[in-house]
Amino acid sequence: MTAVRTHTHAQAVDAAIDLFSRQGYEQTTVEEIADAARVSRATFFRRFRSKEDVVFADHELLLEEVVVMLAETRPEARASEESGRAPERAWDPTTDPYLEVCRAARLVFDHHVGQRETSIARHQLLQQVPALRDRELVTTHRYERAFTAYLRDTLPPDRSTTTMSIAFAASVVAVHNAILRRWLRNPHLDLRPELEEAFADLRRAAGAPFPHGDGEPSADAPAADADTVDGPGEARTVATGGDGRRVVVTVLEPGAGPDDVARAVRDALA
């Protein structure tokens, strides 16, 4: 990330967030950001389309780096043009796609910790400007989409279902964001071990045997202390870690409200 985050880029991002924090987001002009970053207005607009873009510029670079990292272990698709069949993929049994997604999420976490002052100031700014919180949700969804697409391409056939891929990708992003927010409120804490443990819990849950068409678990699926439940419009996975903590992953139909989420989690833990 440090190689991609050029000096000019870093100056503009740091200057913008500093000005937003001191003067207010709406009160700060592009000209003031350009002057503080020692770049021309034209240079600023070549790199960033708006004030909002400069706030999330690091995320754009991070997302690119995440995609490149995952591409290193993504199997090549070999399309059979003659037969017109769907592409066949060369799965690598030595690659753990779940682990690779966690590694990519860890890259994002480490970047925020490494840019401590900027990350904290950005977090405080997001609490004050609703439009920026909306943009953050869009950015989060882009990470989920990248993880989901990678899992669908890389998991073996019996596990590369859309539901399982979406559930794991969403869980990794949710766990990452929850622990990152704790660190932003308490930056003196070292939460990396907790992040690693939470990711390990998710991988154990994802690796649990799940029913096949005949209702029997796969004989060669890795064992784990977890249960997976599939019902109409939802999938739930419950895993118990070594310390007794439980991880619940639930996927609901679009439009599900807070009550639906709470009921799904309650039912999974029942």
LOSEMAR-11648 format. One record per atom (N, C-alpha, C): x, y, z. Coordinates in steps of 0.001 Angstrom, whole numbers, padded with zeros to 6 digits, always signed. Layout:
residues N
XYZ
...
This chain:
residues 270
+000824-001203+000000
+000000+000000+000000
+000857+001251+000000
+001990+001247+000707
+002824+002433+000787
+003405+002784-000568
+003654+001773-001416
+004190+002052-002739
+003134+002681-003633
+001866+002275-003441
+000788+002788-004268
+000370+004177-003802
+000415+004411-002504
+000011+005700-001931
+001134+006697-002146
+001144+007371-003300
+002227+008272-003672
+002262+009486-002755
+003360+010220-002840
+003525+011389-001979
+002418+012414-002226
+002116+012686-003502
+001069+013655-003831
-000289+013185-003335
-000561+011899-003539
-001824+011326-003071
-001937+011465-001559
-000890+011082-000840
-000906+011136+000619
-001075+012568+001108
-000388+013510+000464
-000510+014909+000863
-001950+015403+000735
-002582+015071-000393
-003946+015540-000633
-004923+014932+000360
-004816+013622+000598
-005728+012949+001531
-005550+013491+002940
-004305+013549+003400
-004043+014009+004764
-004452+015474+004952
-004152+016312+003946
-004509+017728+004045
-006021+017903+004073
-006736+017156+003222
-008191+017279+003153
-008838+016884+004472
-008447+015746+005007
-009065+015267+006247
-008731+016198+007407
-007515+016742+007414
-007141+017697+008464
-008006+018956+008373
-008192+019486+007157
-009027+020676+006980
-010476+020398+007331
-010996+019250+006892
-012380+018896+007214
-012581+018825+008723
-011597+018279+009419
-011703+018112+010868
-011678+019464+011579
-010877+020398+011073
-010725+021692+011742
-011780+022709+011327
-012155+022696+010037
-013052+023736+009514
-014474+023266+009280
-014629+021933+009135
-015920+021392+008748
-015904+020991+007286
-016634+019931+006978
-016625+019400+005605
-017213+020394+004612
-018378+020936+004908
-019041+021845+003977
-018290+023161+003835
-017622+023579+004890
-016952+024881+004873
-015607+024854+004134
-015071+023678+003871
-013756+023559+003226
-013919+023497+001715
-013114+024277+001006
-013188+024316-000457
-012075+023478-001080
-012273+023115-002338
-011251+022380-003073
-009973+023200-003173
-010115+024504-003349
-008942+025375-003448
-008104+025305-002182
-008762+025280-001030
-008037+025199+000240
-007304+023866+000366
-007942+022787-000077
-007288+021475-000031
-006069+021468-000946
-006222+021986-002162
-005117+022021-003119
-003957+022844-002570
-004254+024000-001963
-003193+024838-001399
-002473+024113-000268
-003251+023455+000616
-002643+022759+001752
-001793+021581+001295
-002212+020933+000195
-001464+019783-000332
-000365+020211-001293
-000294+021523-001573
+000725+022083-002474
+000617+021503-003883
-000614+021423-004361
-000864+021003-005737
-001832+022012-006355
-001873+022046-007678
-002789+022963-008351
-004205+022401-008300
-005168+023280-008531
-006567+022843-008574
-006762+021815-009687
-006092+022035-010824
-006210+021101-011949
-005652+019728-011578
-004520+019707-010867
-003938+018431-010435
-004877+017707-009482
-005504+018474-008577
-006442+017862-007633
-007566+017155-008388
-008148+017838-009372
-009287+017257-010083
-008874+016140-011039
-007607+016081-011406
-007152+014930-012199
-007119+013678-011340
-006879+013850-010059
-006769+012694-009161
-008077+012392-008432
-008836+013427-008121
-010058+013259-007341
-011170+014074-008002
-012333+013470-008133
-013442+014163-008790
-014164+015129-007859
-014016+014931-006549
-014768+015753-005603
-014131+015670-004224
-014652+016460-003294
-014181+016386-001906
-014484+015008-001324
-015621+014463-001689
-015999+013140-001176
-014999+012080-001624
-014556+012189-002876
-013609+011205-003399
-012294+011213-002638
-011829+012383-002228
-010539+012445-001555
-010612+011796-000173
-011794+011836+000452
-011961+011191+001761
-011769+009681+001645
-012232+009105+000518
-012193+007656+000346
-011113+007213-000646
-010174+008098-000937
-009149+007773-001933
-008326+006558-001517
-008024+006440-000236
-007253+005280+000235
-008021+003988+000003
-009333+004037+000172
-010140+002842-000036
-010087+002393-001492
-010062+003343-002410
-009978+002986-003823
-008692+002231-004099
-007584+002722-003544
-006304+002042-003736
-006283+000695-003026
-006867+000658-001832
-006926-000607-001087
-007725-001653-001842
-008857-001244-002389
-009693-002193-003126
-008938-002753-004323
-008201-001897-005023
-007390-002366-006145
-006347-003376-005670
-005725-003076-004531
-004705-003978-004010
-005315-005308-003565
-006506-005256-002981
-007211-006474-002577
-007506-007343-003796
-008000-006727-004865
-008320-007475-006079
-007075-008116-006664
-005965-007381-006673
-004697-007936-007188
-004230-009100-006319
-004328-008941-005002
-003905-010014-004091
-004727-011280-004321
-006032-011140-004430
-006884-012308-004629
-006663-012928-006001
-006339-012110-006987
-006127-012626-008346
-004946-013586-008402
-004013-013452-007473
-002830-014320-007466
-003197-015775-007204
-004327-016011-006540
-004745-017390-006265
-006075-017722-006933
-006533-016865-007849
-007784-017137-008557
-007492-018092-009716
-008228-019186-009843
-007974-020136-010929
-008325-019544-012283
-007567-019928-013274
-007836-019472-014633
-009033-020239-015203
-009933-019540-015854
-011079-020197-016483
-010695-020647-017882
-010986-021897-018175
-010663-022438-019500
-011967-022711-020235
-012397-021792-021029
-013666-021945-021742
-013497-022884-022931
-014471-023747-023087
-014477-024645-024236
-015406-024065-025299
-014825-023326-026223
-015623-022644-027236
-016326-023640-028154
-015667-024768-028380
-016259-025736-029295
-017542-026337-028720
-017506-026682-027463
-018660-027357-026870
-019705-026380-026372
-019298-025143-026157
-020241-024158-025639
-020585-024383-024185
-019829-025230-023505
-020110-025498-022095
-019572-024374-021225
-020029-024354-019988
-019528-023355-019045
-018035-023595-018821
-017279-022539-018503
-015846-022688-018300
-015528-023690-017197
-014482-024459-017413
-013992-025363-016388
-012873-024641-015646
-012787-024848-014352
-011801-024125-013561
-010815-025099-012924
-009559-024661-012902
-008499-025492-012349
-008329-025162-010873
-009091-025847-010013
-008976-025575-008586
-007649-026080-008046
-007049-025281-007183
-005785-025648-006563
-006076-026130-005148
-005899-027418-004871
-006236-027932-003527
-005347-027372-002433
-004213-026756-002803
-003324-026191-001780
-003756-024786-001357
-004718-024213-002061
-005197-022866-001737
-006457-022954-000890
-006484-022216+000206
-007676-022116+001049
-008334-020771+000741
-009390-020757-000080
-010015-019483-000459
-010502-018671+000737
-011005-019358+001766
-011471-018641+002945
-010305-017898+003616
-009156-018560+003685
-007978-017933+004285
-007516-016744+003455
-007574-016874+002131
-007136-015783+001263
-008029-014551+001429
-009319-014753+001582
-010226-013626+001813
-009896-012954+003148
-009617-013749+004161
-009248-013183+005460
-007938-012408+005369
-007000-012915+004589
-005731-012199+004391
-005979-010848+003733
-006876-010816+002767
-007185-009561+002084
-007835-008563+003046
-008751-009051+003881
-009384-008170+004866
-008369-007672+005879
-007429-008530+006236
-006381-008140+007179
-005510-007022+006593
-005293-007059+005286
-004544-006005+004618
-005210-004643+004844
-006541-004610+004733
-007285-003366+004936
-007149-002903+006384
-007291-003837+007321
-007165-003502+008743
-005786-002942+009047
-004750-003599+008545
-003379-003160+008808
-003121-001776+008230
-003731-001479+007082
-003546-000145+006505
-004109+000923+007428
-005312+000687+007951
-005914+001679+008847
-005068+001878+010101
-004571+000785+010657
-003739+000890+011853
-002432+001616+011524
-001884+001366+010349
-000638+002004+009944
-000787+003486+009660
-002003+003924+009284
-002289+005347+009047
-003151+005858+010197
-002652+005706+011401
-003450+005912+012615
-004153+007270+012661
-003418+008357+012547
-004018+009679+012702
-005068+009954+011628
-004747+009610+010391
-005695+009826+009300
-006933+008967+009473
-006746+007713+009891
-007887+006807+010063
-008828+007300+011160
-008274+007759+012262
-009096+008246+013375
-009846+009511+012955
-009134+010437+012289
-009775+011680+011853
-010883+011386+010838
-010642+010433+009915
-011667+010082+008931
-012895+009496+009635
-012669+008621+010599
-013776+008012+011330
-014621+009079+012023
-013981+010046+012654
-014715+011115+013335
-015482+011963+012329
-014883+012168+011169
-015551+012945+010120
-016810+012234+009619
-016727+010918+009487
-017877+010149+009001
-019058+010238+009964
-018767+010381+011249
-019849+010492+012225
-020585+011816+012096
-019944+012808+011473
-020514+014151+011394
-021214+014442+010066
-020888+013689+009016
-021408+013992+007678
-022181+012788+007144
-023511+012830+007146
-024326+011688+006698
-023991+011219+005282
-023708+012147+004368
-023411+011763+002977
-022169+010884+002906
-021209+011132+003788
-019995+010322+003797
-020277+008935+004372
-021197+008840+005314
-021563+007516+005847
-022219+006680+004753
-023021+007320+003924
-023642+006597+002814
-022570+006080+001855
-021581+006898+001581
-020499+006490+000689
-019713+005332+001303
-019551+005356+002616
-018840+004277+003292
-019574+002951+003105
-020909+002972+003164
-021690+001752+002962
-021480+001208+001554
-021420+002093+000566
-021173+001668-000810
-019794+001030-000922
-018813+001641-000277
-017448+001108-000316
-017387-000269+000330
-018062-000417+001476
-018100-001712+002154
-018693-002784+001249
-019756-002432+000535
-020396-003387-000362
-019450-003801-001489
-018594-002913-001928
-017650-003249-002993
-016629-004284-002520
-016200-004180-001265
-015315-005216-000714
-016054-006563-000679
-017291-006537-000232
-018071-007777-000180
-018201-008402-001563
-018484-007581-002562
-018630-008103-003922
-017329-008719-004415
-016204-008081-004122
-014911-008623-004548
-014652-009964-003878
-014942-010073-002579
-014732-011328-001859
-015669-012416-002377
-016931-012056-002603
-017915-013030-003079
-017532-013577-004445
-017144-012693-005353
-016762-013122-006699
-015561-014053-006647
-014600-013730-005791
-013413-014586-005657
-013783-015969-005135
-014627-016013-004118
-015019-017301-003546
-015781-018154-004551
-016670-017547-005325
-017427-018317-006309
-016495-018909-007366
-015426-018195-007692
-014490-018680-008704
-013509-019708-008158
-013252-019676-006864
-012121-020412-006308
-012496-021607-005445
-013669-021575-004810
-014073-022714-003986
-014341-023937-004860
-014150-025142-004328
-014486-026352-005086
-015977-026390-005376
-016386-027176-006373
-017781-027139-006849
-018832-027335-005775
-018554-028189-004779
-019599-028476-003793
-019766-027353-002770
-018918-026332-002839
-019016-025242-001870
-019100-023860-002508
-019045-023790-003826
-019007-022488-004482
-020413-021957-004776
-021354-022222-003879
-022709-021721-004067
-022757-020227-003758
-023701-019545-004374
-023831-018113-004153
-024106-017806-002689
-024985-018590-002060
-025350-018333-000671
-024154-018443+000254
-023378-019518+000130
-022214-019710+000994
-021167-018626+000762
-020964-018249-000496
-019961-017229-000804
-020371-015877-000241
-021637-015529-000425
-022133-014253+000096
-022057-014236+001620
-022446-015330+002249
-022457-015395+003712
-021058-015205+004276
-020071-015886+003702
-018718-015770+004245
-018152-014378+003982
-018333-013864+002765
-017809-012532+002433
-018414-011471+003350
-019737-011527+003540
-020401-010542+004393
-019934-010671+005839
-019712-011898+006290
-019276-012115+007675
-017876-011566+007906
-016982-011783+006956
-015616-011272+007089
-015628-009745+007153
-016396-009114+006277
-016465-007649+006271
-017086-007138+007573
-018143-007799+008046
-018806-007364+009275
-017875-007483+010480
-017170-008609+010584
-016234-008805+011697
-015099-007783+011612
-014546-007612+010418
-013479-006635+010226
-013929-005243+010663
-015101-004810+010204
-015579-003465+010515
-015864-003289+012001
-016416-004319+012639
-016723-004222+014067
-015448-004053+014888
-014429-004852+014577
-013177-004766+015336
-012424-003488+014982
-012495-003072+013719
-011851-001816+013332
-012485-000641+014076
-013813-000632+014190
-014464+000460+014916
-014044+000478+016388
-013882-000697+016979
-013395-000744+018363
-012006-000153+018468
-011152-000489+017491
-009796+000061+017515
-009820+001580+017321
-010675+002095+016452
-010750+003533+016216
-011173+004280+017481
-012004+003628+018305
-012403+004248+019577
-011342+004066+020654
-010513+003020+020493
-009462+002717+021483
-008164+002378+020752
-007539+003354+020091
-006379+003071+019239
-005138+002584+019991
-005162+002643+021314
-004036+002127+022087
-004086+000598+022197
-005218-000009+021839
-005371-001455+021954
-004777-002161+020727
-004217-003342+020959
-003769-004202+019862
-004848-005248+019638
-005693-005022+018633
-006821-005919+018384
-006539-006908+017262
-005315-006924+016770
-004989-007863+015687
-005214-009320+016113
-004770-009752+017312
-005030-011150+017716
-006520-011478+017753
-007339-010534+018212
-008779-010778+018257
-009353-010898+016850
-008849-010076+015942
-009289-010168+014551
-008943-011530+013970
-007731-011994+014210
-007296-013291+013693
-008146-014421+014258
-008463-014334+015547
-009273-015385+016177
-010685-015391+015605
-011247-014200+015395
-012596-014115+014830
-012622-014672+013413
-011597-014366+012617
-011520-014909+011263
-011401-016433+011302
-010638-016942+012257
-010488-018392+012379
-011828-019039+012721
-012620-018389+013580
-013955-018897+013905
-014824-018969+012655
-014757-017925+011825
-015550-017908+010594
-015111-019018+009644
-013804-019254+009557
-013326-020319+008664
-013762-021682+009157
-013769-021871+010483
-014248-023154+011020
-015722-023351+010690
-016500-022278+010802
-017930-022382+010488
-018135-022685+009014
-017360-022030+008161
-017514-022231+006713
-017082-023627+006294
-016141-024205+007029
-015645-025528+006671
-016441-026670+007244
-017526-026362+007965
-018338-027425+008577
-019074-028214+007504
-019291-029520+007750
-020076-030312+006792
-021479-029745+006662
-022028-029800+005447
-023399-029367+005267
-024134-030388+004415
-025473-030465+004573
-026242-031527+003930
-026133-031499+002420
-026048-032716+001834
-026135-032852+000384
-027576-033213+000049
-027796-033541-001199
-029169-033812-001642
-029813-034949-000890
-029010-035916-000435
-029605-037052+000259
-029696-036841+001760
-029291-035619+002203
-029387-035318+003625
-028211-035823+004421
-027242-036507+003785
-026078-037014+004491
-024926-036044+004327
-024139-035811+005370
-023012-034902+005252
-021939-035503+004367
-021149-034639+003762
-020057-035086+002913
-019033-035833+003739
-018603-036990+003276
-017676-037814+004048
-016298-037192+004135
-015899-036394+003093
-014546-035853+003084
-014511-034391+003501
-015626-033855+003990
-015624-032459+004425
-014892-032351+005749
-014106-031268+005952
-013373-031108+007197
-014304-030964+008379
-013941-031602+009482
-014785-031557+010666
-014626-030228+011372
-015704-029752+012002
-015661-028525+012779
-016834-028547+013737
-016687-027802+014836
-017750-027730+015822
-018744-026675+015365
-019573-027035+014379
-020497-026054+013801
-021707-026759+013234
-022795-026016+013113
-024029-026504+012497
-024433-025527+011412
-024898-026050+010292
-025402-025200+009225
-026857-025525+008989
-027717-024505+008938
-029148-024698+008770
-029595-023922+007546
-030272-024580+006642
-030821-023915+005474
-032333-023970+005553
-032980-022835+005362
-034427-022760+005371
-034880-021903+004224
-036164-021735+004040
-036671-020913+002950
-036140-019490+003050
-035316-019105+002057
-034848-017730+001976
-033727-017391+002923
-033173-018369+003646
-032110-018019+004568
-031179-019197+004780
-029941-018880+005183
-028978-019902+005568
-028320-019433+006845
-028169-020332+007804
-027554-019952+009062
-026443-020930+009398
-025317-020394+009838
-024204-021215+010289
-023852-020789+011696
-023743-021750+012596
-023368-021475+013974
-022108-022275+014282
-021056-021580+014717
-019808-022253+015063
-019419-021891+016484
-018842-022837+017178
-018368-022608+018536
-016863-022680+018550
-016219-021602+018999
-014765-021583+019064
-014267-022325+020283
-012949-022395+020399
-012352-023128+021496
-012639-022512+022852
-012917-021186+022866
-013178-020525+024143
-014662-020471+024467
-015493-021178+023677
-016921-021226+023948
-017737-020159+023267
-017054-019178+022629
-017808-018141+021921
-018447-018723+020666
-019581-018146+020262
-020309-018670+019110
-020367-017603+018019
-020185-018045+016780
-020262-017174+015621
-021482-017572+014806
-022350-016607+014506
-023556-016872+013735
-023476-016127+012415
-023663-016858+011312
-023743-016258+009984
-025134-016525+009450
-025861-015488+009090
-027213-015670+008574
-027398-014842+007314
-028000-015430+006294
-028282-014752+005034
-029795-014700+004853
-030327-013490+004655
-031764-013309+004546
-032133-012757+003182
-033420-012829+002880
-033909-012286+001620
-033742-010767+001606
-033575-010163+000413
-033509-008696+000327
-034746-008062+000947
-034532-006963+001662
-035649-006267+002284
-035926-006708+003708
-035167-007699+004204
-035371-008148+005580
-035048-007010+006545
-035867-006865+007566
-035684-005792+008529
-034964-006268+009780
-034729-005349+010735
-034030-005700+011983
-034695-006838+012739
-036026-006875+012729
-036723-007951+013437
-036431-009304+012799
-036328-009329+011464
-036016-010582+010768
-034614-011061+011116
-033678-010108+011173
-032295-010454+011516
-032232-011004+012942
-032872-010297+013867
-032856-010732+015266
-033486-012109+015412
-034604-012349+014716
-035272-013645+014807
-034388-014761+014249
-033696-014485+013131
-032835-015496+012531
-031684-015874+013462
-031085-014855+014085
-029980-015128+015007
-030496-015879+016236
-031658-015454+016770
-032236-016122+017939
-032554-017585+017634
-033110-017839+016451
-033451-019210+016069
-032193-020062+015900
-031140-019443+015360
-029901-020192+015164
-029269-020593+016476
-029432-019743+017497
-028818-020027+018793
-029714-020868+019693
-030961-021094+019270
-031908-021838+020099
-031470-023288+020255
